[in-house]
Amino acid sequence: MLTTFNTLAVMAVFTEVSESSAQELLTQLKLGELLELKGIQGGIENTNYFLTSSTGHYVLTLFERLTHEQLPFYLYLMKHLAQGGIPVPDPMSNQDGDILLTVEGKPAAVVNRLRGKSELAPTPAHCAAVGDMLARMHIVGRDYNRQQPNLRGLPWWNETVPVVLPHLNEAQSTLIQTELAYQNHIAASSAYTALPRGPIHADLFRDNVMFDGTPDAPELTGFFDFYFAGVDTWLFDVAVCLNDWCITHADGTHDAAKAQAFIDAYQAVRPFTAAERQLLNPMLRAGALRFWTSRLWDFYLPREASMLQPHDPTHFERVLQQRLANPVTL
């Protein structure tokens, strides 16, 4: 029996998917009969649904900002990582071998649903598991042959900070402009040029990783939501993780035990270079600036969507202030 849910009540809906469209998609992919279509709460970039059919459990994503031209980088990266043994959502293909689909006039993809759940209160063991798998992901991604820059990198910060400035007080305005100037300076340095690069996730927060197992022995079952991925420095990916997994969320302070667990596990797979050791704290600052800027943009310049709830931008303002006041070194 088909079960449906009122998606308006549970998610940020930019594009609503009808039952008939969902069944048509399943037929294209030879994934059986539609049993349940359920909106996923919390997305602010894309429209997401849990899609359950007679053959299994899947996730349907409709892309609201990314174009048909941009999407192959992300989808084929996920396919490449999955084939390399990294636990990520694996895009389903139709009879023509296409994994980039169209639903309700929007670019779309269907992937297998990962088992487990996100851990929003991670222990050092969770942080170590993420560090280990992130390093493995970087290594597997080295021979990925498609190129696309991190679309939320420095050029985007330079474009977006002036747009959000009118919404900031004097102290915030000074802080964000000073940090942006610093990041432009770092990006022009020889040490930055020497940083190893490859495909990065760029958004590997606590809610984008799945775990199974027990709190004492967690099993990492997947990284997901690769739709901010791009080619950038691996150190930036590390910094984004440290700024979320290894801080105290209430005030943005550094959690040394969790950070050490993450860094030790990462380095056991891929040791950091001299340039990475030199630039860890500047990249931690860069990660904080990136998400402060994007959250300001989402908060003050939102798109219309059902139940859209942008994140609090002041959280990453606090993280940036902590990285300035208490630099972290390797």
C-alpha positions as CSV (number, residue, x, y, z in Angstrom):
1,M,0.0,0.0,0.0
2,L,1.4,3.4,-1.0
3,T,2.0,5.8,1.9
4,T,2.4,9.5,1.4
5,F,3.3,12.4,3.7
6,N,2.5,16.0,3.7
7,T,5.9,17.3,2.6
8,L,5.0,20.9,3.3
9,A,4.9,20.1,7.0
10,V,8.3,18.5,7.2
11,M,10.8,20.0,4.8
12,A,12.1,22.8,2.7
13,V,10.2,22.1,-0.5
14,F,11.3,24.0,-3.5
15,T,9.8,21.5,-6.0
16,E,7.0,19.1,-5.0
17,V,7.1,15.6,-6.5
18,S,3.9,13.8,-7.4
19,E,3.3,10.1,-6.8
20,S,3.0,9.6,-10.5
21,S,6.3,11.3,-11.2
22,A,8.0,9.2,-8.5
23,Q,6.6,6.0,-10.0
24,E,7.6,7.0,-13.5
25,L,11.1,7.5,-12.2
26,L,11.2,4.1,-10.5
27,T,10.0,2.5,-13.7
28,Q,12.8,4.2,-15.7
29,L,15.4,2.9,-13.2
30,K,13.8,-0.6,-12.9
31,L,13.5,-0.1,-9.2
32,G,10.0,-1.6,-8.7
33,E,6.7,-0.2,-7.3
34,L,6.5,2.9,-5.2
35,L,5.6,2.1,-1.6
36,E,6.4,5.4,0.2
37,L,7.4,9.0,-0.7
38,K,8.5,11.1,2.3
39,G,10.1,14.5,2.3
40,I,13.4,14.9,4.2
41,Q,13.5,17.7,6.7
42,G,16.2,20.2,7.0
43,G,17.6,20.7,3.5
44,I,18.3,24.3,2.4
45,E,19.9,23.7,-1.0
46,N,17.9,20.9,-2.6
47,T,14.6,19.1,-2.4
48,N,15.1,15.6,-1.0
49,Y,12.8,12.7,-0.5
50,F,13.1,9.2,1.0
51,L,11.8,6.9,-1.8
52,T,10.9,3.4,-0.8
53,S,10.0,0.8,-3.4
54,S,9.4,-2.9,-3.7
55,T,13.2,-3.3,-4.4
56,G,14.7,-1.2,-1.5
57,H,15.3,2.2,0.1
58,Y,16.5,5.2,-1.9
59,V,16.9,8.9,-1.7
60,L,15.6,11.2,-4.5
61,T,17.3,14.6,-4.8
62,L,16.0,17.4,-7.0
63,F,18.7,20.1,-7.6
64,E,17.5,23.7,-7.1
65,R,20.8,25.6,-7.7
66,L,23.1,23.2,-9.5
67,T,22.6,22.9,-13.3
68,H,22.6,19.9,-15.6
69,E,26.1,21.1,-16.8
70,Q,27.5,21.2,-13.2
71,L,26.0,18.0,-11.8
72,P,28.0,15.3,-13.6
73,F,31.1,16.3,-11.6
74,Y,29.3,15.5,-8.3
75,L,27.4,12.4,-9.4
76,Y,30.3,10.7,-11.2
77,L,32.5,11.6,-8.2
78,M,30.2,9.6,-6.0
79,K,30.2,6.7,-8.4
80,H,34.0,6.8,-8.6
81,L,34.3,6.8,-4.8
82,A,31.7,4.1,-4.4
83,Q,33.6,1.9,-6.9
84,G,36.8,2.7,-4.9
85,G,35.4,1.3,-1.7
86,I,34.4,4.5,0.0
87,P,30.9,4.3,1.6
88,V,28.9,7.0,-0.3
89,P,25.5,7.1,-2.0
90,D,25.8,5.3,-5.3
91,P,23.7,6.9,-8.1
92,M,21.3,4.6,-9.9
93,S,21.3,4.5,-13.7
94,N,18.6,4.1,-16.3
95,Q,18.6,1.7,-19.2
96,D,20.8,4.2,-21.1
97,G,23.4,4.3,-18.3
98,D,22.4,7.9,-17.3
99,I,22.7,8.8,-13.7
100,L,21.7,12.5,-14.2
101,L,17.9,12.4,-14.5
102,T,15.0,14.9,-14.8
103,V,12.1,15.1,-12.5
104,E,9.3,17.7,-12.5
105,G,11.5,19.7,-14.9
106,K,14.5,19.7,-12.5
107,P,17.8,17.9,-12.7
108,A,17.6,14.9,-10.3
109,A,19.3,11.8,-9.1
110,V,18.4,8.7,-7.1
111,V,20.9,7.0,-4.8
112,N,20.8,4.1,-2.4
113,R,19.9,5.0,1.1
114,L,22.7,4.5,3.6
115,R,22.1,2.6,6.8
116,G,22.6,4.0,10.2
117,K,22.0,7.6,11.4
118,S,23.9,10.8,12.0
119,E,25.8,11.3,15.3
120,L,25.2,14.9,16.5
121,A,27.1,14.4,19.7
122,P,30.3,12.6,18.5
123,T,32.9,11.1,20.7
124,P,36.7,11.0,19.9
125,A,36.0,7.5,18.4
126,H,33.5,9.0,15.9
127,C,36.0,11.8,15.0
128,A,38.7,9.2,14.4
129,A,36.4,7.3,12.1
130,V,35.7,10.4,10.1
131,G,39.4,11.4,9.9
132,D,40.4,7.9,8.7
133,M,37.7,7.7,6.0
134,L,38.3,11.3,4.9
135,A,41.9,10.5,4.2
136,R,40.9,7.3,2.3
137,M,38.4,9.4,0.3
138,H,41.1,11.9,-0.7
139,I,43.4,9.1,-1.8
140,V,40.7,7.3,-3.9
141,G,39.7,10.6,-5.4
142,R,43.2,11.4,-6.7
143,D,42.6,9.7,-10.1
144,Y,39.1,11.1,-10.6
145,N,39.3,12.7,-14.1
146,R,36.7,15.4,-14.0
147,Q,37.5,18.9,-12.9
148,Q,35.4,21.5,-11.2
149,P,36.5,24.2,-8.7
150,N,35.0,24.5,-5.2
151,L,32.1,26.8,-6.1
152,R,32.0,28.2,-2.6
153,G,35.7,29.0,-2.5
154,L,37.5,32.3,-2.3
155,P,36.0,33.8,-5.5
156,W,32.6,33.3,-4.1
157,W,33.6,34.8,-0.7
158,N,34.9,37.8,-2.5
159,E,31.6,38.2,-4.4
160,T,29.3,37.5,-1.5
161,V,30.8,39.3,1.5
162,P,29.9,42.8,0.0
163,V,26.3,41.6,-0.5
164,V,25.9,40.7,3.2
165,L,27.8,43.7,4.6
166,P,24.7,45.9,4.9
167,H,23.2,43.4,7.3
168,L,26.1,43.5,9.8
169,N,27.0,45.7,12.6
170,E,30.3,47.6,12.7
171,A,32.3,45.0,14.6
172,Q,31.0,42.1,12.4
173,S,31.7,44.2,9.3
174,T,35.3,44.8,10.4
175,L,35.9,41.2,11.3
176,I,34.5,39.7,8.0
177,Q,36.4,42.2,5.8
178,T,39.6,41.8,7.7
179,E,39.4,38.0,7.5
180,L,38.6,38.1,3.8
181,A,41.6,40.2,3.1
182,Y,43.7,37.8,5.1
183,Q,42.4,34.8,3.1
184,N,43.3,36.6,-0.2
185,H,46.8,37.1,1.2
186,I,47.1,33.4,2.2
187,A,45.8,32.3,-1.2
188,A,48.6,34.2,-2.9
189,S,51.4,32.6,-0.8
190,S,53.9,29.9,-1.9
191,A,52.8,27.7,1.0
192,Y,49.2,27.7,-0.2
193,T,50.4,26.9,-3.8
194,A,52.2,23.9,-2.4
195,L,49.1,22.4,-0.7
196,P,48.1,19.0,-2.2
197,R,44.8,19.1,-3.9
198,G,42.0,16.9,-5.3
199,P,38.3,16.4,-5.1
200,I,37.0,17.4,-1.6
201,H,33.6,17.0,0.1
202,A,33.7,20.6,1.4
203,D,30.7,20.2,3.6
204,L,31.3,17.1,5.8
205,F,29.4,18.2,8.9
206,R,28.0,15.9,11.5
207,D,24.7,15.6,9.7
208,N,26.4,14.4,6.5
209,V,27.9,11.2,7.9
210,M,26.1,8.0,8.9
211,F,27.1,5.6,11.7
212,D,26.0,2.2,12.9
213,G,27.3,0.1,15.7
214,T,27.6,1.2,19.3
215,P,28.8,4.5,20.9
216,D,32.0,2.7,22.0
217,A,32.6,1.0,18.7
218,P,31.0,3.2,16.0
219,E,30.9,1.9,12.4
220,L,31.0,4.7,9.8
221,T,28.5,3.6,7.2
222,G,28.7,6.6,4.8
223,F,29.5,10.1,3.7
224,F,26.7,11.8,1.8
225,D,25.5,15.1,0.4
226,F,28.4,15.8,-2.0
227,Y,26.8,18.7,-3.8
228,F,29.3,21.3,-2.5
229,A,32.2,19.1,-3.6
230,G,34.9,20.5,-5.9
231,V,38.7,20.4,-6.5
232,D,40.4,22.3,-3.7
233,T,43.0,21.7,-1.1
234,W,42.6,18.6,1.0
235,L,43.5,20.7,4.0
236,F,40.4,22.8,3.6
237,D,38.3,19.6,3.8
238,V,40.1,18.8,7.0
239,A,39.5,22.3,8.4
240,V,35.8,22.1,7.6
241,C,35.6,18.8,9.6
242,L,37.6,20.1,12.5
243,N,35.4,23.2,12.7
244,D,32.3,21.1,13.2
245,W,33.3,17.7,14.6
246,C,35.9,18.9,17.0
247,I,34.4,22.0,18.7
248,T,32.0,22.7,21.5
249,H,28.9,23.9,19.6
250,A,27.7,26.2,22.4
251,D,30.6,28.6,22.0
252,G,32.7,27.4,19.2
253,T,35.7,26.4,21.3
254,H,38.3,23.9,20.1
255,D,38.0,20.3,21.6
256,A,41.6,19.2,21.7
257,A,40.8,15.5,22.4
258,K,38.4,15.1,19.5
259,A,40.7,17.1,17.2
260,Q,43.7,14.9,18.1
261,A,41.7,11.7,17.5
262,F,40.6,13.0,14.0
263,I,44.1,14.2,13.0
264,D,45.9,11.1,14.2
265,A,43.5,8.9,12.3
266,Y,43.8,11.0,9.2
267,Q,47.6,11.1,9.3
268,A,47.8,7.3,9.8
269,V,46.4,7.0,6.2
270,R,47.9,10.2,4.6
271,P,50.5,12.2,6.6
272,F,50.3,16.0,6.3
273,T,52.9,17.8,4.3
274,A,55.1,20.7,5.6
275,A,52.8,23.2,3.9
276,E,49.7,21.7,5.4
277,R,51.3,21.8,8.9
278,Q,52.1,25.5,8.3
279,L,48.6,26.5,7.1
280,L,46.3,24.5,9.4
281,N,45.0,27.4,11.4
282,P,44.7,29.8,8.4
283,M,42.5,27.0,6.8
284,L,40.5,26.7,10.0
285,R,39.8,30.4,9.7
286,A,39.0,30.0,6.0
287,G,36.5,27.2,6.8
288,A,34.8,29.4,9.4
289,L,34.7,32.4,7.0
290,R,33.1,30.3,4.3
291,F,30.2,29.1,6.4
292,W,29.7,32.4,8.2
293,T,29.4,34.0,4.8
294,S,27.0,31.4,3.3
295,R,24.8,31.4,6.4
296,L,24.6,35.2,6.4
297,W,23.6,34.9,2.7
298,D,20.9,32.2,3.4
299,F,19.6,34.1,6.5
300,Y,19.3,37.6,5.0
301,L,18.7,36.7,1.3
302,P,16.6,33.5,1.5
303,R,14.7,31.9,-1.3
304,E,11.0,31.1,-0.8
305,A,10.4,27.5,0.3
306,S,8.0,25.7,2.6
307,M,9.4,25.6,6.1
308,L,12.8,26.9,5.0
309,Q,14.9,27.3,8.2
310,P,18.4,28.8,7.6
311,H,21.1,28.1,10.1
312,D,22.2,30.6,12.6
313,P,25.0,32.6,11.0
314,T,26.5,33.8,14.4
315,H,27.7,30.2,15.1
316,F,30.5,30.5,12.6
317,E,31.2,34.0,13.6
318,R,32.1,32.6,17.0
319,V,34.1,29.8,15.5
320,L,36.2,32.3,13.5
321,Q,36.7,34.4,16.7
322,Q,37.9,31.3,18.5
323,R,40.4,30.4,15.7
324,L,41.8,33.9,15.8
325,A,42.1,34.0,19.6
326,N,43.4,30.4,20.0
327,P,45.3,29.2,17.0
328,V,45.6,25.5,16.5
329,T,48.9,24.0,15.2
330,L,50.1,20.5,14.1
